[in-house]
Amino acid sequence: MNRQTNAEPHRDPRFSDLYRAESVRMCRPPAHAQPPELPPSRDAAVILPLLLLLMTEGADRYLLLALLYILM
């Protein structure tokens, strides 16, 4: 019942290049990791008309403050 095992896994030497290449690939961040940044003016162009519409419709002031906070 007391079987000793190696800490290192047994690897087939025929696949050492494959293991090495896969290790390098997994340590490198993917090329498409981050989406392109949008200009900040686009946020304002979307939120400001919405904010004005909500103000004219009598929206809750906390909702308006939250939208203003997003704008800042």
N, CA, C and O atoms as a GROMACS GRO file, in nm:
protein
  288
    1MET      N    1   0.081  -0.121   0.000
    1MET     CA    2   0.000   0.000   0.000
    1MET      C    3   0.085   0.126   0.000
    1MET      O    4   0.040   0.230  -0.049
    2ASN      N    5   0.201   0.121   0.052
    2ASN     CA    6   0.290   0.238   0.057
    2ASN      C    7   0.375   0.242  -0.069
    2ASN      O    8   0.493   0.205  -0.066
    3ARG      N    9   0.319   0.285  -0.177
    3ARG     CA   10   0.391   0.289  -0.303
    3ARG      C   11   0.454   0.427  -0.321
    3ARG      O   12   0.389   0.529  -0.300
    4GLN      N   13   0.580   0.428  -0.359
    4GLN     CA   14   0.649   0.556  -0.380
    4GLN      C   15   0.641   0.592  -0.528
    4GLN      O   16   0.658   0.506  -0.615
    5THR      N   17   0.617   0.719  -0.554
    5THR     CA   18   0.609   0.765  -0.693
    5THR      C   19   0.708   0.878  -0.714
    5THR      O   20   0.747   0.948  -0.620
    6ASN      N   21   0.749   0.893  -0.835
    6ASN     CA   22   0.840   1.002  -0.870
    6ASN      C   23   0.764   1.134  -0.870
    6ASN      O   24   0.646   1.140  -0.906
    7ALA      N   25   0.834   1.239  -0.829
    7ALA     CA   26   0.773   1.372  -0.835
    7ALA      C   27   0.764   1.418  -0.980
    7ALA      O   28   0.671   1.490  -1.018
    8GLU      N   29   0.861   1.377  -1.060
    8GLU     CA   30   0.862   1.413  -1.202
    8GLU      C   31   0.781   1.309  -1.280
    8GLU      O   32   0.800   1.189  -1.262
    9PRO      N   33   0.692   1.354  -1.366
    9PRO     CA   34   0.617   1.257  -1.446
    9PRO      C   35   0.708   1.194  -1.551
    9PRO      O   36   0.803   1.257  -1.598
   10HIS      N   37   0.680   1.071  -1.587
   10HIS     CA   38   0.758   1.003  -1.690
   10HIS      C   39   0.711   1.053  -1.826
   10HIS      O   40   0.595   1.039  -1.864
   11ARG      N   41   0.806   1.112  -1.899
   11ARG     CA   42   0.773   1.165  -2.030
   11ARG      C   43   0.847   1.088  -2.138
   11ARG      O   44   0.964   1.054  -2.124
   12ASP      N   45   0.777   1.063  -2.243
   12ASP     CA   46   0.837   0.993  -2.356
   12ASP      C   47   0.936   1.088  -2.423
   12ASP      O   48   0.897   1.199  -2.462
   13PRO      N   49   1.063   1.050  -2.438
   13PRO     CA   50   1.161   1.142  -2.499
   13PRO      C   51   1.128   1.178  -2.643
   13PRO      O   52   1.178   1.278  -2.694
   14ARG      N   53   1.046   1.100  -2.709
   14ARG     CA   54   1.010   1.132  -2.848
   14ARG      C   55   0.926   1.260  -2.855
   14ARG      O   56   0.923   1.326  -2.959
   15PHE      N   57   0.859   1.293  -2.745
   15PHE     CA   58   0.770   1.409  -2.747
   15PHE      C   59   0.826   1.530  -2.672
   15PHE      O   60   0.752   1.622  -2.640
   16SER      N   61   0.957   1.531  -2.644
   16SER     CA   62   1.014   1.641  -2.566
   16SER      C   63   1.001   1.774  -2.638
   16SER      O   64   0.976   1.877  -2.574
   17ASP      N   65   1.018   1.775  -2.770
   17ASP     CA   66   1.002   1.900  -2.845
   17ASP      C   67   0.858   1.950  -2.840
   17ASP      O   68   0.833   2.070  -2.830
   18LEU      N   69   0.765   1.858  -2.847
   18LEU     CA   70   0.624   1.895  -2.840
   18LEU      C   71   0.589   1.953  -2.704
   18LEU      O   72   0.517   2.053  -2.695
   19TYR      N   73   0.639   1.891  -2.597
   19TYR     CA   74   0.615   1.943  -2.462
   19TYR      C   75   0.674   2.083  -2.447
   19TYR      O   76   0.611   2.173  -2.390
   20ARG      N   77   0.796   2.101  -2.497
   20ARG     CA   78   0.863   2.230  -2.485
   20ARG      C   79   0.788   2.338  -2.562
   20ARG      O   80   0.768   2.448  -2.511
   21ALA      N   81   0.746   2.306  -2.684
   21ALA     CA   82   0.672   2.404  -2.765
   21ALA      C   83   0.539   2.440  -2.700
   21ALA      O   84   0.498   2.556  -2.702
   22GLU      N   85   0.472   2.340  -2.644
   22GLU     CA   86   0.344   2.367  -2.579
   22GLU      C   87   0.362   2.451  -2.453
   22GLU      O   88   0.279   2.537  -2.422
   23SER      N   89   0.470   2.426  -2.381
   23SER     CA   90   0.499   2.505  -2.261
   23SER      C   91   0.524   2.652  -2.298
   23SER      O   92   0.475   2.742  -2.230
   24VAL      N   93   0.599   2.674  -2.403
   24VAL     CA   94   0.627   2.812  -2.448
   24VAL      C   95   0.497   2.878  -2.493
   24VAL      O   96   0.473   2.995  -2.463
   25ARG      N   97   0.413   2.804  -2.565
   25ARG     CA   98   0.287   2.861  -2.614
   25ARG      C   99   0.194   2.898  -2.500
   25ARG      O  100   0.125   3.000  -2.506
   26MET      N  101   0.190   2.816  -2.396
   26MET     CA  102   0.099   2.843  -2.285
   26MET      C  103   0.147   2.956  -2.195
   26MET      O  104   0.066   3.020  -2.128
   27CYS      N  105   0.278   2.982  -2.193
   27CYS     CA  106   0.330   3.090  -2.109
   27CYS      C  107   0.317   3.225  -2.177
   27CYS      O  108   0.321   3.328  -2.110
   28ARG      N  109   0.301   3.226  -2.307
   28ARG     CA  110   0.289   3.351  -2.382
   28ARG      C  111   0.143   3.397  -2.380
   28ARG      O  112   0.054   3.315  -2.400
   29PRO      N  113   0.117   3.526  -2.358
   29PRO     CA  114  -0.023   3.571  -2.360
   29PRO      C  115  -0.078   3.563  -2.503
   29PRO      O  116  -0.004   3.583  -2.599
   30PRO      N  117  -0.206   3.534  -2.517
   30PRO     CA  118  -0.264   3.526  -2.652
   30PRO      C  119  -0.263   3.662  -2.721
   30PRO      O  120  -0.267   3.767  -2.656
   31ALA      N  121  -0.257   3.658  -2.850
   31ALA     CA  122  -0.247   3.781  -2.929
   31ALA      C  123  -0.375   3.863  -2.921
   31ALA      O  124  -0.370   3.986  -2.932
   32HIS      N  125  -0.489   3.801  -2.902
   32HIS     CA  126  -0.617   3.871  -2.900
   32HIS      C  127  -0.668   3.890  -2.757
   32HIS      O  128  -0.789   3.891  -2.734
   33ALA      N  129  -0.578   3.905  -2.661
   33ALA     CA  130  -0.617   3.910  -2.520
   33ALA      C  131  -0.695   4.037  -2.486
   33ALA      O  132  -0.790   4.032  -2.408
   34GLN      N  133  -0.656   4.150  -2.544
   34GLN     CA  134  -0.721   4.275  -2.505
   34GLN      C  135  -0.798   4.333  -2.622
   34GLN      O  136  -0.745   4.344  -2.733
   35PRO      N  137  -0.923   4.370  -2.599
   35PRO     CA  138  -1.000   4.433  -2.707
   35PRO      C  139  -0.946   4.574  -2.734
   35PRO      O  140  -0.886   4.634  -2.645
   36PRO      N  141  -0.967   4.624  -2.851
   36PRO     CA  142  -0.918   4.760  -2.881
   36PRO      C  143  -0.989   4.863  -2.793
   36PRO      O  144  -1.108   4.852  -2.764
   37GLU      N  145  -0.913   4.962  -2.752
   37GLU     CA  146  -0.966   5.068  -2.666
   37GLU      C  147  -1.058   5.160  -2.746
   37GLU      O  148  -1.026   5.199  -2.858
   38LEU      N  149  -1.171   5.195  -2.688
   38LEU     CA  150  -1.262   5.290  -2.750
   38LEU      C  151  -1.227   5.430  -2.701
   38LEU      O  152  -1.187   5.447  -2.586
   39PRO      N  153  -1.241   5.529  -2.785
   39PRO     CA  154  -1.214   5.665  -2.739
   39PRO      C  155  -1.314   5.706  -2.631
   39PRO      O  156  -1.431   5.667  -2.638
   40PRO      N  157  -1.271   5.786  -2.531
   40PRO     CA  158  -1.362   5.824  -2.424
   40PRO      C  159  -1.479   5.909  -2.471
   40PRO      O  160  -1.583   5.913  -2.405
   41SER      N  161  -1.464   5.978  -2.582
   41SER     CA  162  -1.573   6.063  -2.630
   41SER      C  163  -1.693   5.980  -2.673
   41SER      O  164  -1.806   6.028  -2.674
   42ARG      N  165  -1.669   5.855  -2.709
   42ARG     CA  166  -1.781   5.771  -2.751
   42ARG      C  167  -1.874   5.741  -2.633
   42ARG      O  168  -1.995   5.734  -2.650
   43ASP      N  169  -1.815   5.724  -2.514
   43ASP     CA  170  -1.898   5.702  -2.395
   43ASP      C  171  -1.990   5.821  -2.372
   43ASP      O  172  -2.109   5.804  -2.346
   44ALA      N  173  -1.935   5.940  -2.382
   44ALA     CA  174  -2.014   6.060  -2.361
   44ALA      C  175  -2.122   6.074  -2.470
   44ALA      O  176  -2.233   6.118  -2.442
   45ALA      N  177  -2.087   6.037  -2.592
   45ALA     CA  178  -2.183   6.048  -2.701
   45ALA      C  179  -2.300   5.953  -2.682
   45ALA      O  180  -2.410   5.978  -2.733
   46VAL      N  181  -2.279   5.846  -2.610
   46VAL     CA  182  -2.388   5.750  -2.586
   46VAL      C  183  -2.465   5.787  -2.460
   46VAL      O  184  -2.588   5.781  -2.460
   47ILE      N  185  -2.395   5.824  -2.355
   47ILE     CA  186  -2.460   5.844  -2.224
   47ILE      C  187  -2.529   5.980  -2.213
   47ILE      O  188  -2.634   5.990  -2.149
   48LEU      N  189  -2.473   6.084  -2.272
   48LEU     CA  190  -2.533   6.217  -2.259
   48LEU      C  191  -2.676   6.224  -2.314
   48LEU      O  192  -2.763   6.275  -2.244
   49PRO      N  193  -2.703   6.176  -2.435
   49PRO     CA  194  -2.843   6.180  -2.480
   49PRO      C  195  -2.936   6.097  -2.392
   49PRO      O  196  -3.050   6.135  -2.368
   50LEU      N  197  -2.886   5.985  -2.344
   50LEU     CA  198  -2.965   5.904  -2.254
   50LEU      C  199  -2.992   5.979  -2.124
   50LEU      O  200  -3.103   5.974  -2.070
   51LEU      N  201  -2.891   6.047  -2.075
   51LEU     CA  202  -2.906   6.126  -1.952
   51LEU      C  203  -3.010   6.237  -1.972
   51LEU      O  204  -3.094   6.259  -1.885
   52LEU      N  205  -3.003   6.307  -2.084
   52LEU     CA  206  -3.099   6.414  -2.111
   52LEU      C  207  -3.242   6.360  -2.125
   52LEU      O  208  -3.337   6.422  -2.078
   53LEU      N  209  -3.254   6.247  -2.190
   53LEU     CA  210  -3.386   6.186  -2.205
   53LEU      C  211  -3.444   6.148  -2.069
   53LEU      O  212  -3.561   6.172  -2.042
   54LEU      N  213  -3.360   6.089  -1.984
   54LEU     CA  214  -3.406   6.049  -1.852
   54LEU      C  215  -3.442   6.170  -1.766
   54LEU      O  216  -3.536   6.165  -1.686
   55MET      N  217  -3.368   6.279  -1.783
   55MET     CA  218  -3.399   6.400  -1.706
   55MET      C  219  -3.536   6.456  -1.746
   55MET      O  220  -3.613   6.500  -1.661
   56THR      N  221  -3.564   6.455  -1.876
   56THR     CA  222  -3.692   6.510  -1.921
   56THR      C  223  -3.809   6.418  -1.884
   56THR      O  224  -3.922   6.464  -1.871
   57GLU      N  225  -3.782   6.290  -1.866
   57GLU     CA  226  -3.887   6.196  -1.829
   57GLU      C  227  -3.906   6.185  -1.680
   57GLU      O  228  -3.993   6.111  -1.634
   58GLY      N  229  -3.827   6.257  -1.601
   58GLY     CA  230  -3.840   6.255  -1.456
   58GLY      C  231  -3.782   6.131  -1.390
   58GLY      O  232  -3.845   6.070  -1.304
   59ALA      N  233  -3.663   6.093  -1.431
   59ALA     CA  234  -3.600   5.974  -1.374
   59ALA      C  235  -3.552   6.000  -1.232
   59ALA      O  236  -3.541   6.115  -1.188
   60ASP      N  237  -3.525   5.895  -1.161
   60ASP     CA  238  -3.476   5.901  -1.024
   60ASP      C  239  -3.341   5.972  -1.021
   60ASP      O  240  -3.257   5.949  -1.108
   61ARG      N  241  -3.319   6.056  -0.923
   61ARG     CA  242  -3.194   6.133  -0.919
   61ARG      C  243  -3.073   6.044  -0.896
   61ARG      O  244  -2.963   6.078  -0.939
   62TYR      N  245  -3.091   5.932  -0.827
   62TYR     CA  246  -2.977   5.842  -0.804
   62TYR      C  247  -2.933   5.773  -0.934
   62TYR      O  248  -2.815   5.746  -0.953
   63LEU      N  249  -3.028   5.745  -1.021
   63LEU     CA  250  -2.994   5.691  -1.152
   63LEU      C  251  -2.916   5.794  -1.233
   63LEU      O  252  -2.818   5.760  -1.299
   64LEU      N  253  -2.960   5.918  -1.227
   64LEU     CA  254  -2.890   6.025  -1.299
   64LEU      C  255  -2.750   6.045  -1.242
   64LEU      O  256  -2.655   6.066  -1.318
   65LEU      N  257  -2.736   6.040  -1.111
   65LEU     CA  258  -2.603   6.053  -1.050
   65LEU      C  259  -2.513   5.938  -1.088
   65LEU      O  260  -2.393   5.958  -1.110
   66ALA      N  261  -2.568   5.818  -1.096
   66ALA     CA  262  -2.488   5.702  -1.136
   66ALA      C  263  -2.440   5.718  -1.279
   66ALA      O  264  -2.324   5.687  -1.309
   67LEU      N  265  -2.525   5.765  -1.368
   67LEU     CA  266  -2.483   5.787  -1.506
   67LEU      C  267  -2.379   5.897  -1.516
   67LEU      O  268  -2.286   5.888  -1.596
   68LEU      N  269  -2.395   6.001  -1.438
   68LEU     CA  270  -2.294   6.107  -1.437
   68LEU      C  271  -2.160   6.055  -1.386
   68LEU      O  272  -2.054   6.093  -1.436
   69TYR      N  273  -2.165   5.968  -1.287
   69TYR     CA  274  -2.043   5.909  -1.233
   69TYR      C  275  -1.972   5.825  -1.339
   69TYR      O  276  -1.849   5.824  -1.347
   70ILE      N  277  -2.049   5.753  -1.421
   70ILE     CA  278  -1.991   5.674  -1.529
   70ILE      C  279  -1.926   5.766  -1.631
   70ILE      O  280  -1.820   5.735  -1.686
   71LEU      N  281  -1.989   5.880  -1.656
   71LEU     CA  282  -1.934   5.977  -1.752
   71LEU      C  283  -1.801   6.034  -1.708
   71LEU      O  284  -1.712   6.058  -1.790
   72MET      N  285  -1.786   6.056  -1.580
   72MET     CA  286  -1.663   6.118  -1.529
   72MET      C  287  -1.549   6.025  -1.536
   72MET      O  288  -1.438   6.061  -1.497
   0.00000   0.00000   0.00000
